[in-house]
Amino acid sequence: MSAAHGDGMVIAIERLVAMANQIGDFFAPYPQGQREEGVRNHLRHYWDPRMREALLAHLDANAGAGLHAHVLAATRLLRDEQQTARKAYAGPPPRG
C-alpha cells in the first residue's frame, strides 16, 4: 500500500510507518499522554490527508504493525477523533 504525496511521489506504507515513528521518537521523552497527543497533533496538522488516511488504513488492516506503542496509541486517537468528527458533521453531504 502507498499514499500519493502532493508532489506526485508515492510513499510506501513502510516509509509512512518509519516517518510516524521518527515523530514518535521526538515525543518519546514527554510524559505519557502528552507524547501521544504530540504525535496525534503533528499527524493532524502537518501530514497530508492522504498520508493520514494511508496510516489509518494500515492501522485497520494490519493493527498498525511496526508502529511504536505510543505512536500506535496516537494513531488510534487520530482515528477516533476523525470518526467522531464525521458523526458530528451537520453540513451538506461531503462530495465523493
C-alpha positions as CSV (number, residue, x, y, z in Angstrom):
1,M,0.0,0.0,0.0
2,S,1.2,3.5,-0.7
3,A,0.0,7.1,-0.4
4,A,0.2,9.7,-3.1
5,H,2.2,12.7,-1.9
6,G,1.4,16.3,-3.0
7,D,4.3,16.4,-5.4
8,G,3.2,13.2,-7.2
9,M,5.5,10.9,-5.4
10,V,4.1,7.7,-3.9
11,I,5.1,6.9,-0.4
12,A,5.1,3.2,0.7
13,I,3.4,2.4,4.0
14,E,6.8,1.2,5.3
15,R,8.1,4.8,4.8
16,L,5.0,6.3,6.5
17,V,5.4,4.0,9.5
18,A,9.1,5.0,9.7
19,M,8.2,8.7,9.5
20,A,5.5,8.3,12.2
21,N,8.0,6.5,14.4
22,Q,10.5,9.3,13.9
23,I,7.9,11.8,15.1
24,G,7.3,9.4,18.0
25,D,11.0,9.4,18.8
26,F,10.8,13.2,19.2
27,F,7.9,13.0,21.6
28,A,9.2,9.9,23.5
29,P,10.7,11.8,26.4
30,Y,7.4,13.6,27.1
31,P,5.1,12.3,29.8
32,Q,2.6,9.6,28.8
33,G,-0.5,11.3,27.4
34,Q,1.5,14.3,26.2
35,R,3.6,12.2,23.9
36,E,0.5,10.6,22.3
37,E,-1.1,14.0,21.9
38,G,2.0,15.4,20.5
39,V,2.2,12.7,17.8
40,R,-1.5,13.0,17.0
41,N,-1.3,16.8,16.7
42,H,1.7,16.5,14.4
43,L,-0.1,14.0,12.2
44,R,-3.2,16.1,12.1
45,H,-1.6,19.4,11.4
46,Y,1.4,18.6,9.2
47,W,0.7,15.4,7.3
48,D,-1.2,15.4,4.0
49,P,-4.7,14.0,4.4
50,R,-3.8,11.1,2.1
51,M,-0.8,10.2,4.2
52,R,-3.0,10.2,7.3
53,E,-5.6,8.0,5.5
54,A,-3.0,5.6,4.5
55,L,-1.7,5.3,8.0
56,L,-5.2,4.8,9.4
57,A,-5.9,2.2,6.8
58,H,-2.7,0.4,7.9
59,L,-4.0,0.6,11.5
60,D,-7.3,-1.0,10.5
61,A,-5.8,-3.6,8.1
62,N,-2.6,-4.6,10.0
63,A,-3.2,-3.4,13.6
64,G,-0.6,-0.7,13.0
65,A,2.2,-3.2,12.6
66,G,5.6,-1.6,13.0
67,L,4.4,1.5,14.9
68,H,6.0,2.2,18.3
69,A,3.5,1.7,21.2
70,H,2.9,5.5,21.8
71,V,2.7,6.1,18.0
72,L,0.1,3.4,17.8
73,A,-1.9,5.0,20.6
74,A,-1.6,8.4,18.9
75,T,-2.9,6.9,15.6
76,R,-5.8,5.4,17.4
77,L,-6.6,8.8,18.9
78,L,-6.5,10.3,15.5
79,R,-8.8,7.7,14.1
80,D,-11.3,8.1,17.0
81,E,-11.1,11.9,16.5
82,Q,-11.9,11.6,12.8
83,Q,-14.7,9.2,13.4
84,T,-16.3,11.5,16.0
85,A,-16.0,14.5,13.6
86,R,-17.7,12.6,10.8
87,K,-20.6,11.6,13.1
88,A,-21.0,15.2,14.4
89,Y,-20.9,16.8,10.9
90,A,-24.2,18.6,10.3
91,G,-23.4,20.4,7.0
92,P,-24.1,19.3,3.4
93,P,-23.1,15.8,2.4
94,P,-19.4,15.6,1.5
95,R,-18.5,15.2,-2.1
96,G,-17.1,12.0,-3.4
